[in-house]
């Protein structure tokens, strides 16, 4: 059997597509029991999730936190792709996570989305809230504080359903400009 150049290219493309597949098996889905108070919050959540999906892979640590405001209503979202995913598979994995997040924490909650939600898949995760959730701060004005240039931000995740303690340490060193 003689292989033509088209057949070889097709075979290589198929092998690359197979090796580039992301694992979208669900690990956890968590939705806050409360509902977003109005449509502007919902729009802020949807805008923020969209921004995170398309900008996560381009960061050095493959995670991205973004916030958006619609008519004074602010929402935060964070996405993460595990090492080994290229940009296309990271985006596709986060899109699957977003579909699961909006299905489970969105319209099924009634006319509005849940106040917050998180989906963790095997190869990526996506979370949204209506408060800034990844900076540990203290005091009455906690949400206004940001980490300093020498601070280390550590996020810890515990997966109780699988009876194992799983820590994800994300070090963020903020340099001075």
Buried (B, 14 or more C-beta within 10 A) or exposed (E): EEEEEEEEEEEEEEEEEEEEEBEBEEBBBBBBEEBBEEEBBBBBBBBBBBBBBBBBBEEEEBBBBBBBEBEEBBBBBBBBBBEEBEEEBBBBBBBBBBBBBBEBBBEEBEEBBBBBBBBBBEBBBBBBBBEBBBBEEEEEEEEEEEBEEEEEBEBEBEEEEEEEEEEBEBEBEEEEE
